Amino acid sequence: MEINKRTIMWIVFAVSLFVLWNDWTVANGGQSFFGPRTTPAKVATAPAAAGTTAAGVPTPAAGAGAVPGVVAAPQREIVTITTDVLKVDIDTAGGVVRRLELLKYKQAGHPGWFGGCFGLFQWCQPRVDKTKNEVLFDESSNHAYLAQTGLVGAADLPNHNTIFTAKPGVRVIDGASDVQLVLESAAGGVKLTKTFTFHKGSYVIDLRHDVANVGTATVAPQLYLQLMHDGNKPEGDSFFNSSFTGPTLYTPEDKYQKLDFAKIEKNGKAEHSAKASNGWIAISQHFFVSAIVPQPNTAREIYTKKVDTNRYAIGTLSALGTMAPGAVVSTTAQLYSGPQDETLLEKVSPGLDLVKDYGFLTIIAKPIFWVINQIHNVLGNWGWTIIAFTILIKLLFFPLSAAGYKSMAKVKLVTPKMQAIRERYKSDPAKMNQATMELYKTEKINPLGGCLPILVQMPVFIALYWVLQASVEFRGAPWIGWIQDLSQHDPYCILPVLYAISMYITTKLNPAPADPMQAKMMLFMPLAFSVMFFVFPSGLVLYWVVNNILSIGQQWVITKKFAEAKAA
């Protein structure tokens, strides 16, 4: 039968977009279109026979004691620690990390359209204040993002609602490499000392919990470490520019697991590993992550809970053993709160770099990012880096592309013969297909010859999409002039228009379909696909524009060469 390679190209392109859509759906906690999502065999709830108080404190396991009460509130204070990369507010009511500001990252988001349309239309306006720093931990009436720790196991042990006393000390890193904040509280015969250690140039906060039995009876406390977050979608989230925000965790046994606030809301919990001795828990969002890494080689239970209306927690619960009067137990942990920078994440804990989610093509995406990063080390601009990488990819696939364009050039030269066959056998499709295949054989044309380069490059395109989508390095990164953030859409629509023009030229260079209706569809489809590129990250559109321009040049030279040879 007659096979039009352009039709196959568009089918492959449409399939690649569908695969991206499916991958995006799964990445955002949705159901795959290709089958049910597998989950680990272990199912976790909060600890056995455990629950959560109204204030979000995990209750102890069965037989461990009563639910801790909420201490009546003496005066409290907010202690602010400032380093060169973090500004952190810690509440002495519970020693809760209530606000965490990233001093090296400005807010990023919707850049508006056409320069804000001169202030005349609301929909044109930018939706982000680039003068403000990015804030992770924070709390308001409709938003919550907190780090909480405390003890359970007996009545009234110090928890994240207990008032602590802050010891005097330095609050700003100024020349010193470290700053410590020490909080103390005693309740229920147990004294809990929380020590937060901040390091210069680091997004890691070291946590130390010293538990002392200052009573007259033995106690068996348990230490919980948890992150609490609301279930709201991120501001500016849309169908074409969506991102995942939710609980994640990693254990050496079950590896990386991505959870869903909606499942916790529906079932009161999520399905995940229940116990571990190593690994981490986290709240992941686009470009950033906050992760708690408990003390290594320490048995712990992992829980997810609905704490309150639109408030959800993921945490760990570790038994500290039976403590006689006068006994002291110390345990350490780390809180990382910062960018999803692979180099930084790999140093914190094994598997933490997996929060930078490249989808199912991670094996291709990681090398791509490494190459892009090396190019950037030379050029120093992420926009020019994308252009250089595109040229490198075209050179790498040059032999395959050349073979495909040669096949297309041959088909274009015999198009008049194909149209004649169509006219001659228009009432007999079987003979038309037979004559067409005989023509291909006579002219030594492989009707699928132009498809292989597209099939080979499709995984690279999908992997590159996720590299640009997931890499914090592109967030807020300018190229030239009007492109000030490669992770956001082109505010003046210049690149999408260039893409549409380049696709139109590409279509005209290809062999025209014999069917007039199909020919019109081939001219319309580039415009239809271009509409999506108006809201795609400008870095990805830049890649496709440069790729198309190089392809047009390559195809034009090859087609001209074949036409001259045919004429001779």
C-alpha positions in Angstrom: 0.0 0.0 0.0 1.1 3.6 -0.5 2.9 4.9 2.6 3.5 8.7 3.0 6.6 9.3 5.1 5.3 12.7 6.3 2.2 10.9 7.7 4.5 8.5 9.5 6.6 11.4 10.8 3.5 13.1 12.3 2.3 9.8 13.8 5.7 9.3 15.4 5.7 12.9 16.6 2.1 12.5 18.0 3.1 9.3 19.7 6.1 11.0 21.3 3.8 13.8 22.6 1.4 11.1 24.0 4.3 9.4 25.7 5.3 12.7 27.2 1.7 13.3 28.4 1.6 9.9 29.9 5.0 10.4 31.6 3.8 13.8 32.9 0.6 12.2 34.2 2.5 9.5 36.1 5.1 12.1 37.3 2.3 14.1 38.9 0.8 11.2 40.7 -1.8 10.2 38.1 -2.6 6.8 36.6 -0.6 5.6 33.6 -2.5 5.1 30.3 -0.6 1.9 29.7 -1.6 0.0 32.9 -1.9 0.2 36.6 0.9 1.6 38.7 2.8 -0.9 40.8 3.3 -0.3 44.5 5.6 -1.9 47.0 4.1 -4.9 48.8 4.5 -3.2 52.2 1.7 -0.9 53.2 2.4 1.7 55.8 0.2 3.6 58.1 1.3 5.4 61.1 2.9 3.1 63.8 0.8 0.1 64.9 -2.3 1.2 66.8 -1.1 4.8 66.3 -2.9 7.9 65.4 -2.4 11.7 65.4 -3.5 14.3 67.8 -5.4 17.3 66.7 -2.1 19.2 66.7 -0.5 16.6 64.4 1.6 14.8 67.0 2.0 11.0 66.2 0.6 8.9 69.0 2.7 6.0 70.3 2.4 2.4 69.3 0.2 0.1 71.2 1.2 -0.2 74.8 3.6 2.7 74.6 1.6 5.1 76.7 -0.8 8.0 76.4 -1.2 10.7 73.8 1.0 13.7 74.8 -0.9 16.7 75.8 -0.6 20.2 74.5 1.3 22.4 77.0 -0.3 25.6 78.0 1.4 28.4 76.3 3.9 30.6 78.0 5.4 33.3 75.8 7.4 32.1 72.8 9.8 33.7 70.4 10.9 33.2 66.7 14.6 32.8 66.4 16.0 33.7 63.0 19.2 32.1 61.8 20.9 33.6 58.7 23.6 32.0 56.7 24.9 33.0 53.2 22.3 30.7 51.5 19.5 30.3 54.1 17.3 32.5 56.3 15.5 30.3 58.7 12.8 31.1 61.3 12.6 28.5 64.2 9.7 28.8 66.6 10.5 28.0 70.3 7.0 26.7 70.5 8.0 23.1 69.5 11.3 24.0 67.8 9.4 24.0 64.5 11.0 25.3 61.4 8.3 27.7 60.4 9.9 29.6 57.6 12.9 28.9 55.3 14.0 31.4 52.7 16.6 30.6 49.9 18.8 33.6 49.6 20.4 32.5 46.3 17.1 31.9 44.5 14.6 34.5 43.4 11.0 33.7 42.9 10.2 32.5 39.4 7.0 31.9 37.5 4.7 33.2 34.8 6.5 36.1 33.0 3.3 37.5 31.5 2.6 38.2 27.8 3.9 41.0 25.5 5.6 43.0 28.2 2.5 43.1 30.4 0.4 44.6 27.5 1.4 48.1 28.8 -0.6 47.4 32.0 -3.9 47.5 30.1 -4.9 43.8 30.5 -4.7 41.7 33.6 -4.0 38.5 31.7 -0.9 40.0 30.3 0.6 40.8 33.7 3.6 38.8 35.1 2.5 36.6 38.1 5.7 36.6 40.0 7.8 39.2 41.9 11.4 38.5 40.9 12.7 40.9 43.6 11.7 38.4 46.4 13.6 35.3 47.4 12.1 31.8 47.0 10.5 30.6 50.3 10.0 26.9 51.1 8.8 26.5 54.7 6.0 28.9 55.5 2.5 29.0 57.0 -0.7 30.9 56.2 -4.4 30.3 56.3 -4.3 28.3 53.0 -0.7 27.1 53.0 1.5 25.1 55.3 5.0 23.7 55.0 6.7 22.9 58.3 9.4 20.7 59.8 8.5 19.2 63.2 10.2 16.9 65.7 9.3 15.6 69.1 8.8 12.7 71.5 5.9 10.3 72.1 5.7 7.3 74.4 4.4 8.7 77.6 2.1 11.5 78.7 3.3 15.1 78.2 6.7 14.4 76.7 8.3 17.4 74.8 6.8 17.5 71.3 6.4 20.1 68.5 3.8 22.0 70.6 5.9 22.3 73.7 7.5 25.6 74.6 11.3 25.4 74.4 13.9 27.8 75.8 16.5 29.1 73.4 20.1 29.3 74.7 21.9 32.5 73.8 24.3 32.4 70.9 25.3 33.7 67.5 22.4 33.9 65.0 24.3 35.0 61.8 27.1 33.4 60.0 29.6 36.1 59.7 33.1 34.8 59.2 32.4 31.6 61.2 31.8 28.4 59.3 29.0 27.1 61.6 26.2 28.5 63.8 24.2 26.5 66.4 20.8 27.0 67.9 20.1 25.0 71.1 16.6 24.6 72.4 15.7 22.9 75.7 12.5 21.7 77.3 11.6 19.3 80.1 8.2 17.7 80.5 6.9 14.4 81.7 10.1 13.6 83.5 12.1 13.9 80.2 14.4 16.7 79.1 14.7 17.1 75.3 17.5 19.2 73.8 17.3 20.1 70.1 20.5 21.4 68.5 20.3 22.9 65.0 23.7 23.3 63.3 23.9 25.5 60.2 26.9 25.5 57.9 28.3 28.2 55.6 27.4 27.6 52.0 25.3 24.5 52.8 21.5 23.8 52.5 22.0 21.0 55.1 20.9 21.6 58.7 22.3 19.1 61.2 19.7 18.0 63.8 20.7 16.5 67.2 18.2 15.3 69.8 19.5 14.6 73.3 17.0 12.9 75.4 17.6 12.7 79.2 15.4 10.9 81.8 15.3 13.5 84.6 12.4 11.7 86.4 12.3 8.9 88.9 10.8 6.2 86.7 11.9 4.4 83.5 10.6 5.7 80.2 10.6 4.4 76.6 10.3 7.4 74.4 10.0 7.4 70.6 11.4 10.2 68.4 9.4 11.4 65.5 10.7 13.5 62.6 8.1 14.8 60.2 7.4 17.2 57.4 3.9 18.7 57.1 2.4 20.2 53.9 -0.9 21.3 52.5 -2.4 19.5 49.5 -2.8 22.6 47.2 -1.5 22.6 43.7 1.5 25.0 43.2 0.6 28.5 42.1 0.8 28.9 38.3 0.3 25.1 37.8 -1.4 24.4 34.5 -2.1 21.4 32.2 0.8 22.2 29.9 3.2 23.3 32.6 2.4 21.1 35.6 4.7 19.8 38.2 4.7 17.3 41.1 4.3 18.5 44.7 4.0 15.8 47.3 5.6 13.3 49.7 8.5 11.2 48.5 10.7 8.7 50.3 13.5 6.3 49.7 14.6 3.0 51.3 17.4 0.7 50.1 14.9 -2.1 49.8 12.0 -0.5 47.9 14.0 2.4 46.4 12.4 5.7 45.4 8.6 6.1 46.0 6.4 9.0 45.1 3.2 9.5 47.0 0.0 11.5 46.6 -1.8 13.9 48.9 -5.1 12.9 47.3 -4.6 9.3 48.3 -3.8 10.4 51.9 -7.0 12.5 51.9 -9.1 9.6 50.6 -7.7 6.8 52.7 -6.1 8.5 55.6 -2.7 7.2 54.5 -0.7 6.3 51.4 0.8 3.0 50.3 4.6 2.9 50.8 7.4 1.1 52.7 6.5 0.8 56.4 9.9 0.2 58.0 13.5 0.9 57.2 16.9 1.3 58.7 18.3 3.7 56.1 16.9 6.2 53.6 15.0 9.4 53.8 11.6 11.1 53.6 10.8 14.3 51.8 8.4 16.8 50.4 9.3 17.3 46.7 8.2 20.2 44.5 9.3 21.6 41.1 13.0 22.4 41.3 13.3 22.2 45.2 13.0 19.6 47.9 13.0 19.3 51.7 14.3 16.0 53.0 14.8 14.5 56.5 17.6 12.0 56.6 17.4 10.1 60.0 20.5 8.6 61.7 21.8 5.8 59.5 21.5 2.2 60.4 18.7 3.0 62.9 15.4 1.1 62.8 12.4 3.3 62.1 8.8 3.2 61.1 7.5 5.4 58.2 4.1 6.9 58.3 1.9 9.3 56.3 -1.1 10.9 57.9 -3.8 13.5 57.5 -3.1 15.9 60.3 -5.9 18.4 59.8 -8.1 19.9 57.0 -5.8 20.1 54.0 -2.8 19.3 56.2 -0.7 16.1 55.6 2.4 14.7 57.1 5.1 12.2 56.2 7.4 11.2 59.0 9.6 8.6 60.8 9.2 7.1 64.3 12.2 5.7 66.0 12.2 3.9 69.4 15.0 5.1 71.7 14.8 2.1 74.0 14.0 1.8 77.7 15.7 4.6 79.7 16.4 4.4 83.4 16.5 7.5 85.5 19.5 9.6 84.7 20.1 7.9 81.3 20.8 10.0 78.2 20.2 9.0 74.6 21.4 11.1 71.6 20.4 10.7 68.0 21.3 12.7 64.9 19.6 13.5 61.6 19.9 16.0 58.7 17.4 18.3 57.1 18.2 19.3 53.5 16.1 22.1 52.2 17.2 23.6 48.9 17.5 23.1 45.1 17.3 19.8 43.3 21.0 20.0 42.4 22.2 16.5 41.7 25.8 17.3 42.9 24.5 18.5 46.3 21.8 15.8 46.7 24.2 12.9 46.1 26.4 14.1 48.9 23.5 14.2 51.4 22.2 10.7 51.2 22.1 7.8 48.7 19.1 8.1 46.4 18.3 11.7 47.2 19.2 12.7 43.7 16.2 10.7 42.4 13.9 13.5 43.5 15.1 15.2 40.3 12.7 13.1 38.3 13.7 12.5 34.7 10.8 10.0 34.1 11.3 6.6 32.5 14.2 7.7 30.3 16.6 8.6 33.3 19.3 6.4 31.7 19.4 8.8 28.7 18.5 12.0 30.5 21.4 11.8 33.1 24.1 11.7 30.4 22.4 14.4 28.4 22.4 16.7 31.5 26.1 15.9 32.1 27.0 16.9 28.5 24.9 20.0 28.8 26.5 20.9 32.1 30.0 20.5 30.6 29.1 22.8 27.6 27.7 25.4 30.1 31.0 25.3 32.0 32.6 26.6 28.8 29.9 29.0 27.5 28.4 30.3 30.7 24.9 30.9 29.3 22.2 28.2 29.3 20.5 29.5 26.2 23.7 29.3 24.1 24.4 25.9 25.8 21.1 24.6 24.4 22.0 25.8 20.9 25.5 24.2 21.1 24.0 21.0 22.4 21.4 21.0 19.5 24.3 21.3 17.0 26.1 18.5 18.7 23.0 16.2 18.5 22.6 17.0 14.8 26.2 16.1 14.2 25.8 12.9 16.1 22.7 11.9 14.1 24.0 13.3 10.8 24.5 10.0 9.0 20.9 8.8 10.0 19.4 12.1 9.1 21.2 12.3 5.8 19.9 8.8 4.9 16.4 9.8 5.8 16.6 13.0 3.7 18.0 11.1 0.8 15.1 8.8 0.9 12.7 11.7 1.0 14.5 13.4 -1.9 14.1 10.3 -4.0 10.4 10.1 -3.2 10.0 13.8 -4.1 11.6 13.2 -7.5 9.1 10.4 -8.4 6.0 12.2 -7.0 4.8 12.9 -10.6 4.9 9.2 -11.4 3.1 8.4 -8.1 0.3 10.9 -9.0 0.0 9.4 -12.5 -0.4 5.9 -10.9 -3.1 7.3 -8.6 -5.0 8.8 -11.5 -4.6 5.6 -13.6 -5.9 3.3 -10.9 -8.1 5.5 -8.8 -10.9 3.1 -9.1 -8.8 0.1 -8.1 -6.9 0.6 -4.8 -5.3 -2.9 -4.9 -3.6 -2.2 -8.3 -2.7 1.3 -7.2 -0.8 0.0 -4.2 0.8 -2.7 -6.3 2.0 -0.2 -8.9 3.3 2.1 -6.2 5.4 -0.7 -4.6 6.7 -1.6 -8.0 7.7 2.0 -8.6 9.5 2.0 -5.2 11.3 -1.2 -6.2 12.3 0.2 -9.6 13.6 3.5 -8.2 15.3 1.7 -5.3 13.3 3.7 -2.7 12.7 2.4 0.8 9.3 3.9 1.8 10.2 3.7 5.5 13.7 5.1 4.9 12.9 8.5 6.5 11.4 7.0 9.6 14.4 5.5 11.3 16.1 8.8 12.2 12.9 10.0 13.8 12.4 6.8 15.8 16.0 6.9 17.0 15.8 10.6 18.0 12.5 10.3 19.7 13.9 9.0 23.1 16.5 11.8 23.0 13.7 14.4 22.5 11.7 13.0 25.4 14.7 12.8 27.7 15.7 16.4 26.8 12.2 17.6 27.6 12.5 16.2 31.1 16.1 17.5 31.5 14.8 21.0 30.7 11.7 20.5 32.8 13.4 19.1 35.9 16.8 21.0 36.1 16.8 23.9 38.5 19.8 25.3 36.6 17.4 26.5 33.9 15.0 28.1 36.4 15.4 31.9 36.0 18.2 31.4 33.6 18.3 34.1 30.8 19.3 33.7 27.2 19.2 37.0 25.3 16.9 40.0 25.3 13.3 39.0 25.8 14.1 35.5 27.1 14.8 36.0 30.8 13.7 32.5 32.1 14.3 29.4 29.9 12.0 27.4 32.2 9.0 29.6 31.3 7.2 30.3 28.1 8.3 32.9 25.6 6.5 36.1 26.7 6.5 37.6 23.2 5.8 34.3 21.3 8.8 34.8 19.0 10.2 31.4 19.3 6.9 29.6 18.8 6.2 31.6 15.7 9.7 30.8 14.4 9.0 27.2 15.1 5.7 27.3 13.2 7.5 28.9 10.2 10.3 26.4 10.3 7.8 23.5 10.4 5.9 25.0 7.4 9.1 25.2 5.4 10.0 21.6 6.4 6.6 20.5 5.2 7.1 22.2 1.8 10.5 20.6 1.4 9.0 17.1 1.9 7.3 15.1 -0.9 3.7 16.3 -1.3 1.0 13.7 -0.6 -0.9 12.5 -3.7 -4.2 13.1 -1.9 -5.1 16.8 -1.9 -7.0 16.5 1.4 -4.0 14.9 3.0 -1.8 17.6 1.6 -3.9 20.3 3.3 -3.7 18.3 6.6 0.1 18.2 6.4 0.2 22.0 6.1 -2.3 22.5 8.9 -0.7 20.0 11.4 2.5 22.1 12.0 0.3 25.1 13.0 -1.8 22.9 15.3 1.3 21.5 17.1 2.8 25.0 17.3 0.0 26.1 19.5 1.2 23.9 22.3 4.7 25.4 22.0 3.3 28.8 23.0 3.1 27.5 26.6 6.1 25.2 26.6 9.3 26.2 28.3 11.2 28.5 26.0 14.4 26.4 26.4 12.6 23.4 24.8 11.2 25.6 22.0 14.6 27.0 21.4 16.0 23.5 21.0 13.3 22.7 18.4 13.7 25.9 16.5 17.5 25.4 16.1 17.0 21.8 15.3 14.5 22.6 12.6 16.7 25.3 11.1 19.6 22.9 10.9 17.3 20.2 9.4 16.0 22.6 6.8 19.5 23.4 5.7 20.6 19.8 5.6 17.4 18.7 3.7 17.6 21.5 1.2 21.2 20.7 0.3 20.5 17.0 -0.1 17.3 17.6 -2.1 19.0 20.1 -4.4 21.9 17.7 -4.9 19.5 14.9 -6.0 17.5 17.2 -8.2 20.7 18.3 -10.1 21.8 14.7 -10.4 18.4 13.7 -11.8 18.5 16.6 -14.3 22.0 15.6 -15.5 
